[in-house]
Amino acid sequence: MGNIRNSESDLAVFIWLPEFDRSASRITLSELTEVNAYNANVCWQWLEQALGLKAFYRKLQHIQAMP
């Protein structure tokens, strides 16, 4: 079937494509890797904290339910 719009003459297609899609990236792969590693580390820290809080509140509920 293909694309309905003609990208050579359709102004809407031209406006939709931002200028940054046509130029080289200004971020290096090493910078990208560093950011990804940092984000992964933060995610693990968040997960550990969330699981720890969940366990704490379960114990707290258990203690409060005791007669």
Beta strands, then each sheet from edge to edge (+ up, - down):
end
